[in-house]
Amino acid sequence: MASMLRLFRFQLAAAALLAGSFHFAAAQTALPVGNAHYLITQNDKSLGEAQYAIVAVNGGNTLTSSGHMSLKSFSYSFNSTATVDGEGNLVRDQLTGSVHGAKTSGKDIQFNTASDPTGRSFTMDIAADGKQSTNSVDRHQNTVLTPDLDPAAYTLMTHVALRQPPTAWVLIPKENGILVPAQYTPAADLNGTLDGRNVLVKHSIVALSDQNSLVIELFYTQSGLLLKADLNAQNLHVAHDGFKLLNRPKPVAPPAGEPPQGDQSQPGQQAPQERGMQPGMQPGMQPGMQPGAQPGQSGPSQP
């Protein structure tokens, strides 16, 4: 009887410890409520700025972000308001963007995304060049809508990296919306300073499925605060005010010919061929695959 009692106590203690570890893991991925400001740079030259505000709402968070950048003959700006559920899954997003450059007289785009009533699909309403269009894609868990150079989107990606799910997705707000799988690979921790204080820097490499996979390097804190996002192929960087990376490893090149694994292309759908950067498009991205539905798979819960 005494040995059975000791075993029962041990099982209770183990269960309590396991429950505590689950609680700690959940706490790690809570979105950092508040404001943050970032500089957009290229070759150590400031091209613009971006910022976000995250507030808690019933059942999740709302992220409001905006940014702009300018080159000699090119300018780009965006505004986004996104709502995510308590697990960080996208529920809806209202995105506007503008591009002006030497090869275009100006292009304004509105890209609205929302979960349908079933919670299994995203419906998208797009207005661009005076034309209206709609589209729908499967709604998966761990999906992030990624406007160019948006620190709020990259913040959501850091929390996907902290969760380390077996599968993840990115919804690119280009043309009619492109849903592609994303592969998150953790890298060794690094050191940095934030406002002069030492900080441990988490590092993850995100490869987006594409004809030539695009890589985004994320640098962030253990609580998921985005410190820096590097788009190495475009030599563009989004860095938190006051952040300095002390021991940056060699930038990761896109793994040409080795995109992350995902669903096969949808029958009858053709990827867009335009290669110029547009609002909501990752610079230099050339999508060549659109994932199809996964029969029997339900989307994340809808608050």
Secondary structure, DSSP 8 states (H G I E B T S, - for coil): -HHHHHHHHHHHHHHHHHHHHHHHHHHHTS---EEEEEEEEETTEEEEEEEEEEEEETTEEEEEEEEEEEETTEEEEEEEEEEEETTS-EEEEEEEEEEEETTEEEEEEEEEEEE-TTSSEEEEEEEETTEEEEEEEE--TTEEE--TT-HHHHHHHHHHHHH--S-EEEEE-STT-EEEEEEEEEEEEEEEEETTEEEEEEEEEEEE-SSS-EEEEEEE-TT--EEEEEEGGGTEEEEETTEEESS--------TT-------B-TT-------S--TTS-TT------B---TT-------
